């Protein structure tokens, strides 16, 4: 697991999310590829919003859109 998910509720949430992939053959690699499409919000793993080109938004962009 990367250092991004090592804090409190998010660390537990990322471990649970990755556990679903660990059961499949090649699951670790698939989880690593798909992790950038998700983010942790107070212990809940959510799909990142994307723009019209299907490019996932960054954490900074998500925080900015949530403030509006």
C-alpha positions as CSV (number, residue, x, y, z in Angstrom):
1,X,0.0,0.0,0.0
2,X,1.2,3.5,-0.8
3,X,1.9,6.1,1.9
4,X,-1.3,8.0,0.8
5,X,-3.6,5.6,2.8
6,X,-1.6,5.1,6.0
7,X,-3.6,7.5,8.3
8,X,-6.5,6.6,10.5
9,X,-9.9,5.9,8.9
10,X,-8.5,6.1,5.4
11,X,-5.8,3.6,6.1
12,X,-8.4,1.0,7.2
13,X,-10.6,1.9,4.2
14,X,-7.8,1.4,1.7
15,X,-6.9,-1.9,3.2
16,X,-10.5,-3.1,3.0
17,X,-10.7,-1.8,-0.6
18,X,-7.5,-3.6,-1.6
19,X,-8.6,-6.8,0.1
20,X,-11.3,-7.3,-2.5
21,X,-8.7,-7.2,-5.2
22,X,-6.3,-9.5,-3.3
23,X,-8.6,-12.4,-3.8
24,X,-8.3,-12.3,-7.6
25,X,-5.3,-13.5,-9.6
26,X,-3.3,-10.4,-10.6
27,X,-5.4,-8.4,-8.2
28,X,-2.6,-6.5,-6.6
29,X,-1.5,-5.1,-10.0
30,X,-5.1,-4.3,-10.9
31,X,-5.6,-2.5,-7.6
32,X,-2.4,-0.4,-8.1
33,X,-3.6,0.6,-11.6
34,X,-7.2,1.5,-10.5
35,X,-6.3,3.2,-7.2
36,X,-5.7,6.5,-9.0
37,X,-9.3,6.5,-10.0
38,X,-10.5,6.6,-6.3
39,X,-9.9,8.8,-3.3
40,X,-10.6,8.5,0.5
41,X,-13.0,11.0,2.1
42,X,-13.1,10.6,5.9
43,X,-12.8,6.8,5.8
44,X,-14.9,6.2,2.7
45,X,-13.4,5.2,-0.7
46,X,-15.1,7.1,-3.5
47,X,-14.7,7.2,-7.3
48,X,-12.9,10.4,-8.3
49,X,-15.1,12.8,-10.4
50,X,-13.8,13.2,-13.9
51,X,-13.9,15.8,-16.6
52,X,-15.4,15.5,-20.1
53,X,-12.2,13.7,-21.3
54,X,-12.6,11.0,-18.6
55,X,-9.5,12.3,-16.7
56,X,-9.9,11.9,-13.0
57,X,-9.7,15.1,-11.0
58,X,-6.8,15.7,-8.6
59,X,-7.3,16.1,-4.8
60,X,-6.8,19.8,-5.2
61,X,-9.6,20.0,-7.8
62,X,-12.0,18.0,-5.7
63,X,-11.4,20.2,-2.7
64,X,-12.0,23.3,-4.8
65,X,-15.2,22.0,-6.2
66,X,-16.5,20.9,-2.8
67,X,-16.0,24.5,-1.4
68,X,-18.4,25.9,-4.0
